């Protein structure tokens, strides 16, 4: 170790005898520890929430869809056989996605109707596995609706509803919209408003009749073996079909705004919470300026003994750096420990206070999921370290500019 580092270490130990300066040093370090700990914990909790949201949303949608440019597939059975030959495609299911008006005796709601084959749909989406009431079996006259939609309509299991489509049909009384009476045989609860409030399932062949699609479907939904390579796999499947009339859309395009919003939210929260570390760094600046002022006599003595201004700068730079590094390390350790045990800690607080932070009947995610990412910890540590370096430079340079003649004349 250099003589400069040894002197800075002695100054840190001797500050304990200086009541006020020691207090300021402790406050500065605690501020840095809290800032780093808070940032690590919040980023980890946000990672957990984002992962939970992604899992819920992506498990409810297909990994990709294949269709024609006119929005329908006529030879879908042959295409499905060809698609299933791809070893990276786990499952596929045909579907019809259209809009309709769902009516009860007292209310009506615009919804999205999905015609499916239940057995195949379950292989590409978990929606039909999230039944709250009833079951997922579909008959010619049955319909499955989301829990939010059931609440809006005031409908329950076994109620009769009328599905009114934009398609027109002619009869002896003139031209009128096509409609059909259904019985609610199941109510699902996926925990996602987009589906719970606006989606209903009917049999595929019933959707074909209601929307005059004959033997056509809107497209084929795919589930692939690697979620994060869905784009490449979809492109591979479309190319294998050998006809330019087909196109594929993977989940990264379907939910592009959703993914961007999650990433932007994390970035903005990270930037805002980084200000806590910046405030702690400014506290270190003020603390180090006070230390330099307190040590002017020592600086003058060291200068008379032949120590150069550059070496004086190193002494106080090392002192600020040591405080910062210790604070960062302790903050990272506490942040990781808090992130790993956040759910148990929150549960304990809830039991003590007697209320839930995220009630099950209000929030879809009623816990504090946490997921620690190594790159987040590295970014926090590096960012804090850079701020500490910047905070230590000014006081250290000020120490190097102390005029020894003025100091010694007052001693």
DRENSE-547962 format. One record per residue (C-alpha): chain; residue in three letters; residue number from 1; x, y, z. Coordinates in steps of 0.001 Angstrom, whole numbers. Layout:
% DRENSE-547962
+--------+---------+-----+---------+---------+---------+
: cadena : residuo : num :    east :   north :      up :
+--------+---------+-----+---------+---------+---------+
:      A :     ALA : NUM :       X :       Y :       Z :
...
+--------+---------+-----+---------+---------+---------+
END
This chain:
% DRENSE-547962
+--------+---------+-----+---------+---------+---------+
: cadena : residuo : num :    east :   north :      up :
+--------+---------+-----+---------+---------+---------+
:      A :     UNK :   1 :       0 :       0 :       0 :
:      A :     UNK :   2 :    1176 :    3552 :    -743 :
:      A :     UNK :   3 :    1876 :    6104 :    1964 :
:      A :     UNK :   4 :   -1044 :    8189 :     665 :
:      A :     UNK :   5 :   -3501 :    5337 :    1223 :
:      A :     UNK :   6 :   -2094 :    4679 :    4709 :
:      A :     UNK :   7 :   -2571 :    8327 :    5680 :
:      A :     UNK :   8 :   -6125 :    8417 :    4290 :
:      A :     UNK :   9 :   -6951 :    5269 :    6309 :
:      A :     UNK :  10 :   -5593 :    6911 :    9479 :
:      A :     UNK :  11 :   -7748 :    9984 :    8794 :
:      A :     UNK :  12 :  -10838 :    7770 :    8475 :
:      A :     UNK :  13 :  -10094 :    6124 :   11806 :
:      A :     UNK :  14 :   -9225 :    9391 :   13525 :
:      A :     UNK :  15 :  -12492 :   10985 :   12371 :
:      A :     UNK :  16 :  -14278 :    8868 :   14933 :
:      A :     UNK :  17 :  -12817 :   11162 :   17585 :
:      A :     UNK :  18 :  -14175 :   14214 :   15783 :
:      A :     UNK :  19 :  -17823 :   14134 :   16788 :
:      A :     UNK :  20 :  -19433 :   16336 :   14139 :
:      A :     UNK :  21 :  -17215 :   15260 :   11232 :
:      A :     UNK :  22 :  -17644 :   11633 :   12212 :
:      A :     UNK :  23 :  -21427 :   12144 :   12257 :
:      A :     UNK :  24 :  -21377 :   13743 :    8784 :
:      A :     UNK :  25 :  -19206 :   10905 :    7458 :
:      A :     UNK :  26 :  -21621 :    8329 :    8870 :
:      A :     UNK :  27 :  -24649 :   10102 :    7408 :
:      A :     UNK :  28 :  -22971 :   10301 :    3994 :
:      A :     UNK :  29 :  -22167 :    6599 :    4002 :
:      A :     UNK :  30 :  -25651 :    5642 :    5238 :
:      A :     UNK :  31 :  -27202 :    7780 :    2503 :
:      A :     UNK :  32 :  -25124 :    5990 :    -110 :
:      A :     UNK :  33 :  -25959 :    2580 :    1365 :
:      A :     UNK :  34 :  -29691 :    3350 :    1352 :
:      A :     UNK :  35 :  -29542 :    4711 :   -2189 :
:      A :     UNK :  36 :  -27781 :    1650 :   -3603 :
:      A :     UNK :  37 :  -29938 :    -762 :   -1574 :
:      A :     UNK :  38 :  -33159 :     941 :   -2685 :
:      A :     UNK :  39 :  -32186 :     993 :   -6339 :
:      A :     UNK :  40 :  -31178 :   -2687 :   -6374 :
:      A :     UNK :  41 :  -34361 :   -3712 :   -4542 :
:      A :     UNK :  42 :  -36736 :   -1678 :   -6700 :
:      A :     UNK :  43 :  -35126 :   -2855 :   -9943 :
:      A :     UNK :  44 :  -35338 :   -6473 :   -8762 :
:      A :     UNK :  45 :  -39006 :   -6105 :   -7790 :
:      A :     UNK :  46 :  -39752 :   -4450 :  -11137 :
:      A :     UNK :  47 :  -37999 :   -7335 :  -12898 :
:      A :     UNK :  48 :  -40253 :   -9710 :  -10972 :
:      A :     UNK :  49 :  -43424 :   -7781 :  -11814 :
:      A :     UNK :  50 :  -42435 :   -7503 :  -15478 :
:      A :     UNK :  51 :  -41671 :  -11220 :  -15662 :
:      A :     UNK :  52 :  -45029 :  -12000 :  -14069 :
:      A :     UNK :  53 :  -46847 :   -9730 :  -16529 :
:      A :     UNK :  54 :  -44961 :  -11145 :  -19511 :
:      A :     UNK :  55 :  -45698 :  -14705 :  -18432 :
:      A :     UNK :  56 :  -49395 :  -13972 :  -18008 :
:      A :     UNK :  57 :  -49773 :  -12082 :  -21274 :
:      A :     UNK :  58 :  -47606 :  -14380 :  -23400 :
:      A :     UNK :  59 :  -49194 :  -17529 :  -22019 :
:      A :     UNK :  60 :  -52608 :  -16171 :  -22988 :
:      A :     UNK :  61 :  -51676 :  -15436 :  -26597 :
:      A :     UNK :  62 :  -50149 :  -17590 :  -29292 :
:      A :     UNK :  63 :  -46454 :  -17268 :  -29998 :
:      A :     UNK :  64 :  -47320 :  -16395 :  -33595 :
:      A :     UNK :  65 :  -50115 :  -16555 :  -36166 :
:      A :     UNK :  66 :  -50178 :  -17507 :  -39840 :
:      A :     UNK :  67 :  -52747 :  -16027 :  -42218 :
:      A :     UNK :  68 :  -53274 :  -14696 :  -45723 :
:      A :     UNK :  69 :  -53157 :  -11032 :  -46644 :
:      A :     UNK :  70 :  -56945 :  -10920 :  -47037 :
:      A :     UNK :  71 :  -57328 :  -12002 :  -43407 :
:      A :     UNK :  72 :  -58527 :  -15555 :  -43978 :
:      A :     UNK :  73 :  -57329 :  -19063 :  -44808 :
:      A :     UNK :  74 :  -59328 :  -21308 :  -47086 :
:      A :     UNK :  75 :  -57191 :  -24474 :  -47121 :
:      A :     UNK :  76 :  -56322 :  -24307 :  -43452 :
:      A :     UNK :  77 :  -56456 :  -28060 :  -42799 :
:      A :     UNK :  78 :  -53737 :  -28786 :  -45368 :
:      A :     UNK :  79 :  -51706 :  -25813 :  -44123 :
:      A :     UNK :  80 :  -51963 :  -27003 :  -40529 :
:      A :     UNK :  81 :  -50600 :  -30425 :  -41497 :
:      A :     UNK :  82 :  -47703 :  -28738 :  -43298 :
:      A :     UNK :  83 :  -47033 :  -26370 :  -40371 :
:      A :     UNK :  84 :  -47019 :  -29214 :  -37828 :
:      A :     UNK :  85 :  -44250 :  -30921 :  -39784 :
:      A :     UNK :  86 :  -41852 :  -28236 :  -38571 :
:      A :     UNK :  87 :  -40019 :  -29763 :  -35609 :
:      A :     UNK :  88 :  -39907 :  -26418 :  -33793 :
:      A :     UNK :  89 :  -43691 :  -26022 :  -33812 :
:      A :     UNK :  90 :  -45129 :  -27645 :  -30687 :
:      A :     UNK :  91 :  -48816 :  -27095 :  -31472 :
:      A :     UNK :  92 :  -51148 :  -25215 :  -33802 :
:      A :     UNK :  93 :  -54834 :  -24313 :  -33737 :
:      A :     UNK :  94 :  -57185 :  -22684 :  -36258 :
:      A :     UNK :  95 :  -59249 :  -19712 :  -35126 :
:      A :     UNK :  96 :  -61716 :  -17066 :  -36247 :
:      A :     UNK :  97 :  -61400 :  -13643 :  -34614 :
:      A :     UNK :  98 :  -64270 :  -11192 :  -35227 :
:      A :     UNK :  99 :  -66252 :   -8472 :  -33478 :
:      A :     UNK : 100 :  -69833 :   -8719 :  -32230 :
:      A :     UNK : 101 :  -72380 :   -7304 :  -29812 :
:      A :     UNK : 102 :  -73285 :   -9521 :  -26853 :
:      A :     UNK : 103 :  -76731 :   -8846 :  -25392 :
:      A :     UNK : 104 :  -78491 :   -9903 :  -22217 :
:      A :     UNK : 105 :  -81977 :   -8908 :  -21120 :
:      A :     UNK : 106 :  -80648 :   -5788 :  -19398 :
:      A :     UNK : 107 :  -77379 :   -4774 :  -21105 :
:      A :     UNK : 108 :  -75140 :   -5102 :  -24141 :
:      A :     UNK : 109 :  -71385 :   -5032 :  -24682 :
:      A :     UNK : 110 :  -69157 :   -4909 :  -27763 :
:      A :     UNK : 111 :  -66752 :   -7841 :  -27664 :
:      A :     UNK : 112 :  -64217 :   -9838 :  -29629 :
:      A :     UNK : 113 :  -65476 :  -13302 :  -30573 :
:      A :     UNK : 114 :  -63056 :  -16146 :  -31100 :
:      A :     UNK : 115 :  -64201 :  -19300 :  -32826 :
:      A :     UNK : 116 :  -62018 :  -22228 :  -31779 :
:      A :     UNK : 117 :  -61674 :  -25973 :  -31497 :
:      A :     UNK : 118 :  -61275 :  -26261 :  -27684 :
:      A :     UNK : 119 :  -58957 :  -29272 :  -27756 :
:      A :     UNK : 120 :  -56507 :  -27519 :  -30115 :
:      A :     UNK : 121 :  -56914 :  -24064 :  -28553 :
:      A :     UNK : 122 :  -55760 :  -25377 :  -25172 :
:      A :     UNK : 123 :  -52465 :  -26392 :  -26756 :
:      A :     UNK : 124 :  -51630 :  -22824 :  -27849 :
:      A :     UNK : 125 :  -53202 :  -20732 :  -25049 :
:      A :     UNK : 126 :  -53989 :  -21110 :  -21338 :
:      A :     UNK : 127 :  -57244 :  -19109 :  -21454 :
:      A :     UNK : 128 :  -59447 :  -22186 :  -21591 :
:      A :     UNK : 129 :  -57533 :  -23650 :  -18637 :
:      A :     UNK : 130 :  -58436 :  -20625 :  -16482 :
:      A :     UNK : 131 :  -62085 :  -21483 :  -15954 :
:      A :     UNK : 132 :  -63557 :  -19809 :  -12876 :
:      A :     UNK : 133 :  -67021 :  -21312 :  -13283 :
:      A :     UNK : 134 :  -68225 :  -24121 :  -15521 :
:      A :     UNK : 135 :  -65956 :  -25922 :  -17961 :
:      A :     UNK : 136 :  -64264 :  -25262 :  -21286 :
:      A :     UNK : 137 :  -66392 :  -27638 :  -23368 :
:      A :     UNK : 138 :  -68207 :  -25966 :  -26262 :
:      A :     UNK : 139 :  -71384 :  -27096 :  -27978 :
:      A :     UNK : 140 :  -73364 :  -25527 :  -30811 :
:      A :     UNK : 141 :  -75336 :  -23364 :  -28404 :
:      A :     UNK : 142 :  -72764 :  -22654 :  -25674 :
:      A :     UNK : 143 :  -70414 :  -19716 :  -25167 :
:      A :     UNK : 144 :  -67497 :  -18998 :  -22822 :
:      A :     UNK : 145 :  -66970 :  -15443 :  -21573 :
:      A :     UNK : 146 :  -64451 :  -13644 :  -19351 :
:      A :     UNK : 147 :  -65133 :  -12833 :  -15713 :
:      A :     UNK : 148 :  -64946 :   -9085 :  -16306 :
:      A :     UNK : 149 :  -67393 :   -9333 :  -19200 :
:      A :     UNK : 150 :  -69782 :  -11387 :  -17049 :
:      A :     UNK : 151 :  -69684 :   -8652 :  -14402 :
:      A :     UNK : 152 :  -70341 :   -5898 :  -16958 :
:      A :     UNK : 153 :  -73312 :   -7785 :  -18388 :
:      A :     UNK : 154 :  -74593 :   -8953 :  -15017 :
:      A :     UNK : 155 :  -74567 :  -12493 :  -16412 :
:      A :     UNK : 156 :  -73798 :  -15766 :  -14720 :
:      A :     UNK : 157 :  -73429 :  -19438 :  -15545 :
:      A :     UNK : 158 :  -76437 :  -20824 :  -17426 :
:      A :     UNK : 159 :  -77795 :  -17436 :  -18567 :
:      A :     UNK : 160 :  -79008 :  -16927 :  -22127 :
:      A :     UNK : 161 :  -77238 :  -14285 :  -24255 :
:      A :     UNK : 162 :  -77629 :  -13119 :  -27850 :
:      A :     UNK : 163 :  -74601 :  -12689 :  -30107 :
:      A :     UNK : 164 :  -75254 :  -10056 :  -32784 :
:      A :     UNK : 165 :  -72762 :   -9921 :  -35672 :
:      A :     UNK : 166 :  -72131 :   -7231 :  -38326 :
:      A :     UNK : 167 :  -72967 :   -9791 :  -41046 :
:      A :     UNK : 168 :  -76310 :   -9291 :  -42802 :
:      A :     UNK : 169 :  -78791 :  -11938 :  -43878 :
:      A :     UNK : 170 :  -82050 :  -11671 :  -45817 :
:      A :     UNK : 171 :  -85316 :  -13237 :  -44724 :
:      A :     UNK : 172 :  -89049 :  -12772 :  -45262 :
:      A :     UNK : 173 :  -88971 :   -9761 :  -42926 :
:      A :     UNK : 174 :  -86102 :   -8130 :  -44821 :
:      A :     UNK : 175 :  -82380 :   -7670 :  -44301 :
:      A :     UNK : 176 :  -81155 :   -7953 :  -40720 :
:      A :     UNK : 177 :  -77926 :   -8676 :  -38828 :
:      A :     UNK : 178 :  -77070 :  -12282 :  -38134 :
:      A :     UNK : 179 :  -77527 :  -13338 :  -34542 :
:      A :     UNK : 180 :  -77685 :  -16470 :  -32426 :
:      A :     UNK : 181 :  -78779 :  -17303 :  -28904 :
:      A :     UNK : 182 :  -76171 :  -18947 :  -26689 :
:      A :     UNK : 183 :  -76031 :  -20307 :  -23164 :
:      A :     UNK : 184 :  -73107 :  -19329 :  -20946 :
:      A :     UNK : 185 :  -71444 :  -22654 :  -20134 :
:      A :     UNK : 186 :  -68223 :  -21294 :  -18663 :
:      A :     UNK : 187 :  -66603 :  -18142 :  -17262 :
:      A :     UNK : 188 :  -62804 :  -17841 :  -17411 :
:      A :     UNK : 189 :  -60509 :  -15589 :  -15404 :
:      A :     UNK : 190 :  -57061 :  -15116 :  -16959 :
:      A :     UNK : 191 :  -56116 :  -12127 :  -14789 :
:      A :     UNK : 192 :  -55705 :   -9917 :  -17880 :
:      A :     UNK : 193 :  -58317 :   -7224 :  -18523 :
:      A :     UNK : 194 :  -57818 :   -7369 :  -22280 :
:      A :     UNK : 195 :  -59264 :  -10878 :  -22334 :
:      A :     UNK : 196 :  -61438 :  -11029 :  -19218 :
:      A :     UNK : 197 :  -63437 :   -7932 :  -20216 :
:      A :     UNK : 198 :  -63716 :   -8299 :  -23978 :
:      A :     UNK : 199 :  -63376 :  -11884 :  -25174 :
:      A :     UNK : 200 :  -65833 :  -14735 :  -25754 :
:      A :     UNK : 201 :  -65302 :  -18214 :  -27205 :
:      A :     UNK : 202 :  -67673 :  -20171 :  -29432 :
:      A :     UNK : 203 :  -67271 :  -23265 :  -31585 :
:      A :     UNK : 204 :  -65273 :  -22771 :  -34773 :
:      A :     UNK : 205 :  -68027 :  -24062 :  -37053 :
:      A :     UNK : 206 :  -70581 :  -21771 :  -35382 :
:      A :     UNK : 207 :  -68306 :  -18784 :  -36005 :
:      A :     UNK : 208 :  -67989 :  -19832 :  -39663 :
:      A :     UNK : 209 :  -71789 :  -19815 :  -40006 :
:      A :     UNK : 210 :  -72336 :  -16536 :  -38171 :
:      A :     UNK : 211 :  -69670 :  -14686 :  -40175 :
:      A :     UNK : 212 :  -70375 :  -16346 :  -43563 :
:      A :     UNK : 213 :  -66862 :  -17770 :  -43787 :
:      A :     UNK : 214 :  -67934 :  -21195 :  -45105 :
:      A :     UNK : 215 :  -64858 :  -23422 :  -44511 :
:      A :     UNK : 216 :  -62428 :  -20538 :  -43971 :
:      A :     UNK : 217 :  -60693 :  -19417 :  -40780 :
:      A :     UNK : 218 :  -58964 :  -16166 :  -39812 :
:      A :     UNK : 219 :  -55633 :  -17911 :  -39333 :
:      A :     UNK : 220 :  -53632 :  -20554 :  -37502 :
:      A :     UNK : 221 :  -52106 :  -19891 :  -34104 :
:      A :     UNK : 222 :  -48708 :  -21456 :  -33285 :
:      A :     UNK : 223 :  -46863 :  -22463 :  -30149 :
:      A :     UNK : 224 :  -43125 :  -22880 :  -30716 :
:      A :     UNK : 225 :  -40347 :  -24486 :  -28677 :
:      A :     UNK : 226 :  -38454 :  -21242 :  -28043 :
:      A :     UNK : 227 :  -40454 :  -18146 :  -27200 :
:      A :     UNK : 228 :  -37567 :  -15798 :  -27906 :
:      A :     UNK : 229 :  -36943 :  -17242 :  -31364 :
:      A :     UNK : 230 :  -40598 :  -17021 :  -32399 :
:      A :     UNK : 231 :  -39797 :  -14458 :  -35098 :
:      A :     UNK : 232 :  -37211 :  -16677 :  -36794 :
:      A :     UNK : 233 :  -39376 :  -19799 :  -36491 :
:      A :     UNK : 234 :  -42413 :  -17996 :  -37927 :
:      A :     UNK : 235 :  -40339 :  -16779 :  -40853 :
:      A :     UNK : 236 :  -39108 :  -20343 :  -41391 :
:      A :     UNK : 237 :  -42683 :  -21714 :  -41340 :
:      A :     UNK : 238 :  -43943 :  -19119 :  -43828 :
:      A :     UNK : 239 :  -41046 :  -19820 :  -46196 :
:      A :     UNK : 240 :  -41770 :  -23566 :  -45994 :
:      A :     UNK : 241 :  -45343 :  -22947 :  -47177 :
:      A :     UNK : 242 :  -43796 :  -21761 :  -50429 :
:      A :     UNK : 243 :  -46450 :  -19214 :  -51363 :
:      A :     UNK : 244 :  -46099 :  -15451 :  -50980 :
:      A :     UNK : 245 :  -49788 :  -15033 :  -50093 :
:      A :     UNK : 246 :  -49109 :  -16125 :  -46497 :
:      A :     UNK : 247 :  -47598 :  -14010 :  -43733 :
:      A :     UNK : 248 :  -46773 :  -14527 :  -40071 :
:      A :     UNK : 249 :  -46928 :  -12243 :  -37035 :
:      A :     UNK : 250 :  -45043 :  -13258 :  -33900 :
:      A :     UNK : 251 :  -45704 :  -12094 :  -30344 :
:      A :     UNK : 252 :  -42946 :   -9448 :  -30443 :
:      A :     UNK : 253 :  -44983 :   -7613 :  -33090 :
:      A :     UNK : 254 :  -48348 :   -8356 :  -31520 :
:      A :     UNK : 255 :  -47253 :   -6981 :  -28153 :
:      A :     UNK : 256 :  -44507 :   -4575 :  -29254 :
:      A :     UNK : 257 :  -46008 :   -1574 :  -27412 :
:      A :     UNK : 258 :  -46503 :   -3647 :  -24267 :
:      A :     UNK : 259 :  -42843 :   -4757 :  -24182 :
:      A :     UNK : 260 :  -41613 :   -1220 :  -24949 :
:      A :     UNK : 261 :  -43792 :     210 :  -22165 :
:      A :     UNK : 262 :  -42356 :   -2232 :  -19606 :
:      A :     UNK : 263 :  -38769 :   -1445 :  -20617 :
:      A :     UNK : 264 :  -39396 :    2315 :  -20626 :
:      A :     UNK : 265 :  -41019 :    2140 :  -17197 :
:      A :     UNK : 266 :  -38017 :     329 :  -15746 :
:      A :     UNK : 267 :  -35582 :    2810 :  -17306 :
:      A :     UNK : 268 :  -37480 :    5845 :  -15988 :
:      A :     UNK : 269 :  -37805 :    4416 :  -12466 :
:      A :     UNK : 270 :  -34095 :    3554 :  -12519 :
:      A :     UNK : 271 :  -33160 :    7105 :  -13548 :
:      A :     UNK : 272 :  -35392 :    8661 :  -10886 :
:      A :     UNK : 273 :  -34071 :    6432 :   -8095 :
:      A :     UNK : 274 :  -30492 :    7092 :   -9226 :
:      A :     UNK : 275 :  -31014 :   10628 :   -7914 :
:      A :     UNK : 276 :  -30887 :    9151 :   -4398 :
:      A :     UNK : 277 :  -27330 :    8006 :   -5063 :
:      A :     UNK : 278 :  -26538 :   11411 :   -6599 :
:      A :     UNK : 279 :  -27741 :   13137 :   -3401 :
:      A :     UNK : 280 :  -25549 :   10787 :   -1349 :
:      A :     UNK : 281 :  -22603 :   11680 :   -3578 :
:      A :     UNK : 282 :  -23193 :   15394 :   -2955 :
:      A :     UNK : 283 :  -23218 :   14667 :     772 :
:      A :     UNK : 284 :  -19802 :   13075 :     374 :
:      A :     UNK : 285 :  -18582 :   16258 :   -1369 :
:      A :     UNK : 286 :  -19691 :   18438 :    1540 :
:      A :     UNK : 287 :  -18286 :   15980 :    4077 :
:      A :     UNK : 288 :  -14907 :   15838 :    2337 :
:      A :     UNK : 289 :  -14716 :   19638 :    2108 :
:      A :     UNK : 290 :  -15193 :   19763 :    5886 :
:      A :     UNK : 291 :  -12519 :   17104 :    6353 :
:      A :     UNK : 292 :  -10069 :   19088 :    4204 :
:      A :     UNK : 293 :  -10826 :   22224 :    6219 :
:      A :     UNK : 294 :  -10259 :   20301 :    9440 :
:      A :     UNK : 295 :   -6969 :   18849 :    8184 :
:      A :     UNK : 296 :   -5365 :   22034 :    6795 :
:      A :     UNK : 297 :   -2732 :   22008 :    9551 :
:      A :     UNK : 298 :   -1840 :   18402 :    8755 :
:      A :     UNK : 299 :   -1650 :   19270 :    5056 :
:      A :     UNK : 300 :     750 :   22131 :    5778 :
:      A :     UNK : 301 :    2973 :   19862 :    7872 :
:      A :     UNK : 302 :    3036 :   17184 :    5163 :
:      A :     UNK : 303 :    3945 :   19825 :    2583 :
:      A :     UNK : 304 :    6845 :   21109 :    4717 :
:      A :     UNK : 305 :    8061 :   17505 :    4985 :
:      A :     UNK : 306 :    8334 :   17414 :    1201 :
:      A :     UNK : 307 :    5012 :   15862 :      93 :
:      A :     UNK : 308 :    3921 :   17276 :   -3268 :
:      A :     UNK : 309 :     403 :   18708 :   -3936 :
:      A :     UNK : 310 :    -381 :   15701 :   -6177 :
:      A :     UNK : 311 :     299 :   13316 :   -3315 :
:      A :     UNK : 312 :   -1886 :   15432 :   -1005 :
:      A :     UNK : 313 :   -4683 :   15178 :   -3597 :
:      A :     UNK : 314 :   -4305 :   11387 :   -3595 :
:      A :     UNK : 315 :   -4699 :   11217 :     199 :
:      A :     UNK : 316 :   -8112 :   12858 :     232 :
:      A :     UNK : 317 :   -9196 :   11249 :   -3027 :
:      A :     UNK : 318 :   -8508 :    7825 :   -1496 :
:      A :     UNK : 319 :  -10448 :    8833 :    1615 :
:      A :     UNK : 320 :  -13568 :    9774 :    -369 :
:      A :     UNK : 321 :  -13174 :    6699 :   -2556 :
:      A :     UNK : 322 :  -12907 :    4389 :     472 :
:      A :     UNK : 323 :  -16108 :    5772 :    2000 :
:      A :     UNK : 324 :  -17874 :    5387 :   -1344 :
:      A :     UNK : 325 :  -16673 :    1854 :   -2093 :
:      A :     UNK : 326 :  -17581 :     618 :    1405 :
:      A :     UNK : 327 :  -21016 :    2218 :    1080 :
:      A :     UNK : 328 :  -21576 :     673 :   -2368 :
:      A :     UNK : 329 :  -20541 :   -2827 :   -1228 :
:      A :     UNK : 330 :  -22752 :   -2732 :    1882 :
:      A :     UNK : 331 :  -25641 :   -1283 :    -164 :
:      A :     UNK : 332 :  -25347 :   -4023 :   -2788 :
:      A :     UNK : 333 :  -25269 :   -6771 :    -163 :
:      A :     UNK : 334 :  -28301 :   -5366 :    1682 :
:      A :     UNK : 335 :  -30134 :   -4782 :   -1618 :
:      A :     UNK : 336 :  -29606 :   -8372 :   -2756 :
:      A :     UNK : 337 :  -30649 :   -9767 :     645 :
:      A :     UNK : 338 :  -33757 :   -7569 :     702 :
:      A :     UNK : 339 :  -34648 :   -8567 :   -2867 :
:      A :     UNK : 340 :  -34329 :  -12265 :   -2066 :
:      A :     UNK : 341 :  -36574 :  -11966 :    1003 :
:      A :     UNK : 342 :  -38955 :   -9177 :     -66 :
:      A :     UNK : 343 :  -42036 :  -11427 :    -170 :
:      A :     UNK : 344 :  -41433 :  -12761 :    3355 :
:      A :     UNK : 345 :  -40761 :   -9246 :    4663 :
:      A :     UNK : 346 :  -43925 :   -7835 :    3044 :
:      A :     UNK : 347 :  -45968 :  -10769 :    4401 :
:      A :     UNK : 348 :  -44626 :  -10061 :    7878 :
:      A :     UNK : 349 :  -45479 :   -6357 :    7630 :
:      A :     UNK : 350 :  -48976 :   -7212 :    6356 :
:      A :     UNK : 351 :  -49575 :   -9572 :    9284 :
:      A :     UNK : 352 :  -48383 :   -6936 :   11771 :
:      A :     UNK : 353 :  -50391 :   -4061 :   10259 :
:      A :     UNK : 354 :  -53413 :   -6237 :    9497 :
:      A :     UNK : 355 :  -53990 :   -5289 :    5852 :
:      A :     UNK : 356 :  -52846 :   -6375 :    2393 :
:      A :     UNK : 357 :  -50794 :   -4117 :     114 :
:      A :     UNK : 358 :  -52212 :   -5866 :   -2964 :
:      A :     UNK : 359 :  -55685 :   -7319 :   -2221 :
:      A :     UNK : 360 :  -56606 :  -10278 :   -4424 :
:      A :     UNK : 361 :  -59943 :   -8763 :   -5379 :
:      A :     UNK : 362 :  -58311 :   -5554 :   -6643 :
:      A :     UNK : 363 :  -54909 :   -6456 :   -8104 :
:      A :     UNK : 364 :  -54124 :   -9230 :  -10578 :
:      A :     UNK : 365 :  -50647 :   -9614 :   -9084 :
:      A :     UNK : 366 :  -51151 :   -9849 :   -5333 :
:      A :     UNK : 367 :  -47567 :  -10482 :   -4248 :
:      A :     UNK : 368 :  -44077 :   -8957 :   -4509 :
:      A :     UNK : 369 :  -42234 :  -11057 :   -7086 :
:      A :     UNK : 370 :  -38514 :  -10341 :   -7259 :
:      A :     UNK : 371 :  -35934 :  -11300 :   -9829 :
:      A :     UNK : 372 :  -32304 :  -10223 :   -9486 :
:      A :     UNK : 373 :  -30468 :   -9518 :  -12728 :
:      A :     UNK : 374 :  -26672 :   -9431 :  -12585 :
:      A :     UNK : 375 :  -26487 :   -6693 :  -15229 :
:      A :     UNK : 376 :  -28685 :   -4424 :  -13049 :
:      A :     UNK : 377 :  -26355 :   -4901 :  -10077 :
:      A :     UNK : 378 :  -23314 :   -4160 :  -12255 :
:      A :     UNK : 379 :  -24955 :   -1011 :  -13666 :
:      A :     UNK : 380 :  -25874 :     240 :  -10188 :
:      A :     UNK : 381 :  -22381 :    -448 :   -8845 :
:      A :     UNK : 382 :  -20622 :    1191 :  -11798 :
:      A :     UNK : 383 :  -22962 :    4196 :  -11783 :
:      A :     UNK : 384 :  -22487 :    4747 :   -8060 :
:      A :     UNK : 385 :  -18716 :    4288 :   -8384 :
:      A :     UNK : 386 :  -18504 :    6938 :  -11128 :
:      A :     UNK : 387 :  -20500 :    9386 :   -8971 :
:      A :     UNK : 388 :  -18198 :    8711 :   -6008 :
:      A :     UNK : 389 :  -15121 :    9380 :   -8147 :
:      A :     UNK : 390 :  -16604 :   12668 :   -9341 :
:      A :     UNK : 391 :  -17597 :   13588 :   -5773 :
:      A :     UNK : 392 :  -14075 :   12939 :   -4472 :
:      A :     UNK : 393 :  -12200 :   14954 :   -7105 :
:      A :     UNK : 394 :  -13169 :   18503 :   -6032 :
:      A :     UNK : 395 :  -12348 :   18194 :   -2294 :
:      A :     UNK : 396 :   -9099 :   16385 :   -3097 :
:      A :     UNK : 397 :   -8007 :   19116 :   -5519 :
:      A :     UNK : 398 :   -8942 :   21722 :   -2939 :
:      A :     UNK : 399 :   -6652 :   19995 :    -467 :
:      A :     UNK : 400 :   -3808 :   20148 :   -2974 :
:      A :     UNK : 401 :   -4260 :   23926 :   -3334 :
:      A :     UNK : 402 :   -3914 :   24723 :     359 :
:      A :     UNK : 403 :   -1400 :   27582 :     834 :
:      A :     UNK : 404 :     927 :   26368 :    3576 :
:      A :     UNK : 405 :    2276 :   29851 :    4417 :
:      A :     UNK : 406 :   -1196 :   31093 :    5444 :
:      A :     UNK : 407 :   -1904 :   27983 :    7450 :
:      A :     UNK : 408 :    1388 :   28018 :    9344 :
:      A :     UNK : 409 :    1059 :   31714 :   10098 :
:      A :     UNK : 410 :   -2158 :   31037 :   11989 :
:      A :     UNK : 411 :    -877 :   27985 :   13858 :
+--------+---------+-----+---------+---------+---------+
END
